[in-house]
């Protein structure tokens, strides 16, 4: 089941990334398979997932949902580390380049 709802985060992303289409979609189901099914439906070029590290040894590195996404996806996956806030300043992402 899917519904599209406006969120304050969506408005913030639209402000920060002027000209880049941003939409919010709420999905119900098991996170990794549901997200990947939706990525297929919309033919996503890229999947972006957060890193929280809240579940067990493997989860401590990526987070269990992100770990499953990494193992199951055939699409490029970008993992955003926990605590990274996008302020629109390119200097904030400098630590991600290794």
Phi and psi in radians as a Rosetta constraint file:
Dihedral C 1 N 2 CA 2 C 2 CIRCULARHARMONIC -2.362 0.35
Dihedral N 2 CA 2 C 2 N 3 CIRCULARHARMONIC 2.467 0.35
Dihedral C 2 N 3 CA 3 C 3 CIRCULARHARMONIC -2.483 0.35
Dihedral N 3 CA 3 C 3 N 4 CIRCULARHARMONIC 2.574 0.35
Dihedral C 3 N 4 CA 4 C 4 CIRCULARHARMONIC -1.827 0.35
Dihedral N 4 CA 4 C 4 N 5 CIRCULARHARMONIC 2.176 0.35
Dihedral C 4 N 5 CA 5 C 5 CIRCULARHARMONIC -2.339 0.35
Dihedral N 5 CA 5 C 5 N 6 CIRCULARHARMONIC 2.445 0.35
Dihedral C 5 N 6 CA 6 C 6 CIRCULARHARMONIC -1.210 0.35
Dihedral N 6 CA 6 C 6 N 7 CIRCULARHARMONIC 2.471 0.35
Dihedral C 6 N 7 CA 7 C 7 CIRCULARHARMONIC -2.316 0.35
Dihedral N 7 CA 7 C 7 N 8 CIRCULARHARMONIC 2.692 0.35
Dihedral C 7 N 8 CA 8 C 8 CIRCULARHARMONIC -1.092 0.35
Dihedral N 8 CA 8 C 8 N 9 CIRCULARHARMONIC -0.580 0.35
Dihedral C 8 N 9 CA 9 C 9 CIRCULARHARMONIC -1.091 0.35
Dihedral N 9 CA 9 C 9 N 10 CIRCULARHARMONIC -0.701 0.35
Dihedral C 9 N 10 CA 10 C 10 CIRCULARHARMONIC -1.070 0.35
Dihedral N 10 CA 10 C 10 N 11 CIRCULARHARMONIC -0.767 0.35
Dihedral C 10 N 11 CA 11 C 11 CIRCULARHARMONIC -1.082 0.35
Dihedral N 11 CA 11 C 11 N 12 CIRCULARHARMONIC -0.736 0.35
Dihedral C 11 N 12 CA 12 C 12 CIRCULARHARMONIC -1.107 0.35
Dihedral N 12 CA 12 C 12 N 13 CIRCULARHARMONIC -0.764 0.35
Dihedral C 12 N 13 CA 13 C 13 CIRCULARHARMONIC -1.111 0.35
Dihedral N 13 CA 13 C 13 N 14 CIRCULARHARMONIC -0.680 0.35
Dihedral C 13 N 14 CA 14 C 14 CIRCULARHARMONIC -1.096 0.35
Dihedral N 14 CA 14 C 14 N 15 CIRCULARHARMONIC -0.689 0.35
Dihedral C 14 N 15 CA 15 C 15 CIRCULARHARMONIC -1.157 0.35
Dihedral N 15 CA 15 C 15 N 16 CIRCULARHARMONIC -0.780 0.35
Dihedral C 15 N 16 CA 16 C 16 CIRCULARHARMONIC -1.208 0.35
Dihedral N 16 CA 16 C 16 N 17 CIRCULARHARMONIC -0.735 0.35
Dihedral C 16 N 17 CA 17 C 17 CIRCULARHARMONIC -1.927 0.35
Dihedral N 17 CA 17 C 17 N 18 CIRCULARHARMONIC 1.100 0.35
Dihedral C 17 N 18 CA 18 C 18 CIRCULARHARMONIC -0.933 0.35
Dihedral N 18 CA 18 C 18 N 19 CIRCULARHARMONIC 2.233 0.35
Dihedral C 18 N 19 CA 19 C 19 CIRCULARHARMONIC 1.614 0.35
Dihedral N 19 CA 19 C 19 N 20 CIRCULARHARMONIC -0.171 0.35
Dihedral C 19 N 20 CA 20 C 20 CIRCULARHARMONIC -1.690 0.35
Dihedral N 20 CA 20 C 20 N 21 CIRCULARHARMONIC 2.170 0.35
Dihedral C 20 N 21 CA 21 C 21 CIRCULARHARMONIC -1.127 0.35
Dihedral N 21 CA 21 C 21 N 22 CIRCULARHARMONIC 2.290 0.35
Dihedral C 21 N 22 CA 22 C 22 CIRCULARHARMONIC -2.284 0.35
Dihedral N 22 CA 22 C 22 N 23 CIRCULARHARMONIC 2.326 0.35
Dihedral C 22 N 23 CA 23 C 23 CIRCULARHARMONIC -2.424 0.35
Dihedral N 23 CA 23 C 23 N 24 CIRCULARHARMONIC 2.750 0.35
Dihedral C 23 N 24 CA 24 C 24 CIRCULARHARMONIC -2.059 0.35
Dihedral N 24 CA 24 C 24 N 25 CIRCULARHARMONIC 2.297 0.35
Dihedral C 24 N 25 CA 25 C 25 CIRCULARHARMONIC -2.320 0.35
Dihedral N 25 CA 25 C 25 N 26 CIRCULARHARMONIC 2.290 0.35
Dihedral C 25 N 26 CA 26 C 26 CIRCULARHARMONIC -1.718 0.35
Dihedral N 26 CA 26 C 26 N 27 CIRCULARHARMONIC 2.182 0.35
Dihedral C 26 N 27 CA 27 C 27 CIRCULARHARMONIC -2.021 0.35
Dihedral N 27 CA 27 C 27 N 28 CIRCULARHARMONIC 2.591 0.35
Dihedral C 27 N 28 CA 28 C 28 CIRCULARHARMONIC -2.083 0.35
Dihedral N 28 CA 28 C 28 N 29 CIRCULARHARMONIC 2.385 0.35
Dihedral C 28 N 29 CA 29 C 29 CIRCULARHARMONIC 2.460 0.35
Dihedral N 29 CA 29 C 29 N 30 CIRCULARHARMONIC -3.028 0.35
Dihedral C 29 N 30 CA 30 C 30 CIRCULARHARMONIC -1.133 0.35
Dihedral N 30 CA 30 C 30 N 31 CIRCULARHARMONIC 2.172 0.35
Dihedral C 30 N 31 CA 31 C 31 CIRCULARHARMONIC -0.910 0.35
Dihedral N 31 CA 31 C 31 N 32 CIRCULARHARMONIC -1.040 0.35
Dihedral C 31 N 32 CA 32 C 32 CIRCULARHARMONIC -1.100 0.35
Dihedral N 32 CA 32 C 32 N 33 CIRCULARHARMONIC -0.945 0.35
Dihedral C 32 N 33 CA 33 C 33 CIRCULARHARMONIC -1.070 0.35
Dihedral N 33 CA 33 C 33 N 34 CIRCULARHARMONIC -0.651 0.35
Dihedral C 33 N 34 CA 34 C 34 CIRCULARHARMONIC -1.158 0.35
Dihedral N 34 CA 34 C 34 N 35 CIRCULARHARMONIC -0.775 0.35
Dihedral C 34 N 35 CA 35 C 35 CIRCULARHARMONIC -1.089 0.35
Dihedral N 35 CA 35 C 35 N 36 CIRCULARHARMONIC -0.739 0.35
Dihedral C 35 N 36 CA 36 C 36 CIRCULARHARMONIC -1.221 0.35
Dihedral N 36 CA 36 C 36 N 37 CIRCULARHARMONIC -0.598 0.35
Dihedral C 36 N 37 CA 37 C 37 CIRCULARHARMONIC -1.102 0.35
Dihedral N 37 CA 37 C 37 N 38 CIRCULARHARMONIC -0.768 0.35
Dihedral C 37 N 38 CA 38 C 38 CIRCULARHARMONIC -1.139 0.35
Dihedral N 38 CA 38 C 38 N 39 CIRCULARHARMONIC -0.705 0.35
Dihedral C 38 N 39 CA 39 C 39 CIRCULARHARMONIC -1.009 0.35
Dihedral N 39 CA 39 C 39 N 40 CIRCULARHARMONIC -0.664 0.35
Dihedral C 39 N 40 CA 40 C 40 CIRCULARHARMONIC -1.192 0.35
Dihedral N 40 CA 40 C 40 N 41 CIRCULARHARMONIC -0.724 0.35
Dihedral C 40 N 41 CA 41 C 41 CIRCULARHARMONIC -1.052 0.35
Dihedral N 41 CA 41 C 41 N 42 CIRCULARHARMONIC -0.689 0.35
Dihedral C 41 N 42 CA 42 C 42 CIRCULARHARMONIC -1.699 0.35
Dihedral N 42 CA 42 C 42 N 43 CIRCULARHARMONIC 0.080 0.35
Dihedral C 42 N 43 CA 43 C 43 CIRCULARHARMONIC 0.904 0.35
Dihedral N 43 CA 43 C 43 N 44 CIRCULARHARMONIC 0.912 0.35
Dihedral C 43 N 44 CA 44 C 44 CIRCULARHARMONIC -1.088 0.35
Dihedral N 44 CA 44 C 44 N 45 CIRCULARHARMONIC 2.404 0.35
Dihedral C 44 N 45 CA 45 C 45 CIRCULARHARMONIC -1.359 0.35
Dihedral N 45 CA 45 C 45 N 46 CIRCULARHARMONIC -0.369 0.35
Dihedral C 45 N 46 CA 46 C 46 CIRCULARHARMONIC -2.756 0.35
Dihedral N 46 CA 46 C 46 N 47 CIRCULARHARMONIC 2.509 0.35
Dihedral C 46 N 47 CA 47 C 47 CIRCULARHARMONIC -2.003 0.35
Dihedral N 47 CA 47 C 47 N 48 CIRCULARHARMONIC 2.294 0.35
Dihedral C 47 N 48 CA 48 C 48 CIRCULARHARMONIC -2.041 0.35
Dihedral N 48 CA 48 C 48 N 49 CIRCULARHARMONIC 2.272 0.35
Dihedral C 48 N 49 CA 49 C 49 CIRCULARHARMONIC -2.329 0.35
Dihedral N 49 CA 49 C 49 N 50 CIRCULARHARMONIC 2.607 0.35
Dihedral C 49 N 50 CA 50 C 50 CIRCULARHARMONIC -1.511 0.35
Dihedral N 50 CA 50 C 50 N 51 CIRCULARHARMONIC 2.750 0.35
Dihedral C 50 N 51 CA 51 C 51 CIRCULARHARMONIC -1.993 0.35
Dihedral N 51 CA 51 C 51 N 52 CIRCULARHARMONIC 1.968 0.35
Dihedral C 51 N 52 CA 52 C 52 CIRCULARHARMONIC -1.893 0.35
Dihedral N 52 CA 52 C 52 N 53 CIRCULARHARMONIC -0.606 0.35
Dihedral C 52 N 53 CA 53 C 53 CIRCULARHARMONIC 1.191 0.35
Dihedral N 53 CA 53 C 53 N 54 CIRCULARHARMONIC 0.792 0.35
Dihedral C 53 N 54 CA 54 C 54 CIRCULARHARMONIC -1.784 0.35
Dihedral N 54 CA 54 C 54 N 55 CIRCULARHARMONIC 0.041 0.35
Dihedral C 54 N 55 CA 55 C 55 CIRCULARHARMONIC -2.397 0.35
Dihedral N 55 CA 55 C 55 N 56 CIRCULARHARMONIC 1.748 0.35
Dihedral C 55 N 56 CA 56 C 56 CIRCULARHARMONIC 1.184 0.35
Dihedral N 56 CA 56 C 56 N 57 CIRCULARHARMONIC -2.939 0.35
Dihedral C 56 N 57 CA 57 C 57 CIRCULARHARMONIC -1.168 0.35
Dihedral N 57 CA 57 C 57 N 58 CIRCULARHARMONIC -0.918 0.35
Dihedral C 57 N 58 CA 58 C 58 CIRCULARHARMONIC -1.120 0.35
Dihedral N 58 CA 58 C 58 N 59 CIRCULARHARMONIC -0.727 0.35
Dihedral C 58 N 59 CA 59 C 59 CIRCULARHARMONIC -1.097 0.35
Dihedral N 59 CA 59 C 59 N 60 CIRCULARHARMONIC -0.482 0.35
Dihedral C 59 N 60 CA 60 C 60 CIRCULARHARMONIC -1.140 0.35
Dihedral N 60 CA 60 C 60 N 61 CIRCULARHARMONIC -0.441 0.35
Dihedral C 60 N 61 CA 61 C 61 CIRCULARHARMONIC -1.518 0.35
Dihedral N 61 CA 61 C 61 N 62 CIRCULARHARMONIC -0.846 0.35
Dihedral C 61 N 62 CA 62 C 62 CIRCULARHARMONIC -2.062 0.35
Dihedral N 62 CA 62 C 62 N 63 CIRCULARHARMONIC -0.548 0.35
Dihedral C 62 N 63 CA 63 C 63 CIRCULARHARMONIC 1.765 0.35
Dihedral N 63 CA 63 C 63 N 64 CIRCULARHARMONIC 2.465 0.35
Dihedral C 63 N 64 CA 64 C 64 CIRCULARHARMONIC -1.110 0.35
Dihedral N 64 CA 64 C 64 N 65 CIRCULARHARMONIC -0.691 0.35
Dihedral C 64 N 65 CA 65 C 65 CIRCULARHARMONIC -1.180 0.35
Dihedral N 65 CA 65 C 65 N 66 CIRCULARHARMONIC -0.768 0.35
Dihedral C 65 N 66 CA 66 C 66 CIRCULARHARMONIC -1.131 0.35
Dihedral N 66 CA 66 C 66 N 67 CIRCULARHARMONIC -0.670 0.35
Dihedral C 66 N 67 CA 67 C 67 CIRCULARHARMONIC -1.061 0.35
Dihedral N 67 CA 67 C 67 N 68 CIRCULARHARMONIC -0.785 0.35
Dihedral C 67 N 68 CA 68 C 68 CIRCULARHARMONIC -1.115 0.35
Dihedral N 68 CA 68 C 68 N 69 CIRCULARHARMONIC -0.724 0.35
Dihedral C 68 N 69 CA 69 C 69 CIRCULARHARMONIC -1.019 0.35
Dihedral N 69 CA 69 C 69 N 70 CIRCULARHARMONIC -0.790 0.35
Dihedral C 69 N 70 CA 70 C 70 CIRCULARHARMONIC -1.075 0.35
Dihedral N 70 CA 70 C 70 N 71 CIRCULARHARMONIC -0.659 0.35
Dihedral C 70 N 71 CA 71 C 71 CIRCULARHARMONIC -1.366 0.35
Dihedral N 71 CA 71 C 71 N 72 CIRCULARHARMONIC -0.514 0.35
Dihedral C 71 N 72 CA 72 C 72 CIRCULARHARMONIC -1.733 0.35
Dihedral N 72 CA 72 C 72 N 73 CIRCULARHARMONIC -0.397 0.35
Dihedral C 72 N 73 CA 73 C 73 CIRCULARHARMONIC -1.401 0.35
Dihedral N 73 CA 73 C 73 N 74 CIRCULARHARMONIC 2.594 0.35
Dihedral C 73 N 74 CA 74 C 74 CIRCULARHARMONIC -1.909 0.35
Dihedral N 74 CA 74 C 74 N 75 CIRCULARHARMONIC 0.201 0.35
Dihedral C 74 N 75 CA 75 C 75 CIRCULARHARMONIC -1.880 0.35
Dihedral N 75 CA 75 C 75 N 76 CIRCULARHARMONIC 2.729 0.35
Dihedral C 75 N 76 CA 76 C 76 CIRCULARHARMONIC -1.021 0.35
Dihedral N 76 CA 76 C 76 N 77 CIRCULARHARMONIC 2.425 0.35
Dihedral C 76 N 77 CA 77 C 77 CIRCULARHARMONIC -2.170 0.35
Dihedral N 77 CA 77 C 77 N 78 CIRCULARHARMONIC 2.232 0.35
Dihedral C 77 N 78 CA 78 C 78 CIRCULARHARMONIC -1.906 0.35
Dihedral N 78 CA 78 C 78 N 79 CIRCULARHARMONIC 2.207 0.35
Dihedral C 78 N 79 CA 79 C 79 CIRCULARHARMONIC -1.835 0.35
Dihedral N 79 CA 79 C 79 N 80 CIRCULARHARMONIC 2.143 0.35
Dihedral C 79 N 80 CA 80 C 80 CIRCULARHARMONIC -1.675 0.35
Dihedral N 80 CA 80 C 80 N 81 CIRCULARHARMONIC 2.066 0.35
Dihedral C 80 N 81 CA 81 C 81 CIRCULARHARMONIC -1.061 0.35
Dihedral N 81 CA 81 C 81 N 82 CIRCULARHARMONIC 2.613 0.35
Dihedral C 81 N 82 CA 82 C 82 CIRCULARHARMONIC -0.997 0.35
Dihedral N 82 CA 82 C 82 N 83 CIRCULARHARMONIC 2.433 0.35
Dihedral C 82 N 83 CA 83 C 83 CIRCULARHARMONIC 1.523 0.35
Dihedral N 83 CA 83 C 83 N 84 CIRCULARHARMONIC -0.087 0.35
Dihedral C 83 N 84 CA 84 C 84 CIRCULARHARMONIC -1.441 0.35
Dihedral N 84 CA 84 C 84 N 85 CIRCULARHARMONIC 2.128 0.35
Dihedral C 84 N 85 CA 85 C 85 CIRCULARHARMONIC -1.955 0.35
Dihedral N 85 CA 85 C 85 N 86 CIRCULARHARMONIC 2.249 0.35
Dihedral C 85 N 86 CA 86 C 86 CIRCULARHARMONIC -1.516 0.35
Dihedral N 86 CA 86 C 86 N 87 CIRCULARHARMONIC 1.963 0.35
Dihedral C 86 N 87 CA 87 C 87 CIRCULARHARMONIC -1.776 0.35
Dihedral N 87 CA 87 C 87 N 88 CIRCULARHARMONIC 0.032 0.35
Dihedral C 87 N 88 CA 88 C 88 CIRCULARHARMONIC 1.550 0.35
Dihedral N 88 CA 88 C 88 N 89 CIRCULARHARMONIC -0.013 0.35
Dihedral C 88 N 89 CA 89 C 89 CIRCULARHARMONIC -1.695 0.35
Dihedral N 89 CA 89 C 89 N 90 CIRCULARHARMONIC 2.076 0.35
Dihedral C 89 N 90 CA 90 C 90 CIRCULARHARMONIC -1.045 0.35
Dihedral N 90 CA 90 C 90 N 91 CIRCULARHARMONIC -0.421 0.35
Dihedral C 90 N 91 CA 91 C 91 CIRCULARHARMONIC -1.145 0.35
Dihedral N 91 CA 91 C 91 N 92 CIRCULARHARMONIC -0.434 0.35
Dihedral C 91 N 92 CA 92 C 92 CIRCULARHARMONIC -1.136 0.35
Dihedral N 92 CA 92 C 92 N 93 CIRCULARHARMONIC -0.502 0.35
Dihedral C 92 N 93 CA 93 C 93 CIRCULARHARMONIC -1.596 0.35
Dihedral N 93 CA 93 C 93 N 94 CIRCULARHARMONIC -0.017 0.35
Dihedral C 93 N 94 CA 94 C 94 CIRCULARHARMONIC -1.010 0.35
Dihedral N 94 CA 94 C 94 N 95 CIRCULARHARMONIC -0.634 0.35
Dihedral C 94 N 95 CA 95 C 95 CIRCULARHARMONIC -1.181 0.35
Dihedral N 95 CA 95 C 95 N 96 CIRCULARHARMONIC -0.303 0.35
Dihedral C 95 N 96 CA 96 C 96 CIRCULARHARMONIC -1.383 0.35
Dihedral N 96 CA 96 C 96 N 97 CIRCULARHARMONIC -0.245 0.35
Dihedral C 96 N 97 CA 97 C 97 CIRCULARHARMONIC -1.554 0.35
Dihedral N 97 CA 97 C 97 N 98 CIRCULARHARMONIC 1.909 0.35
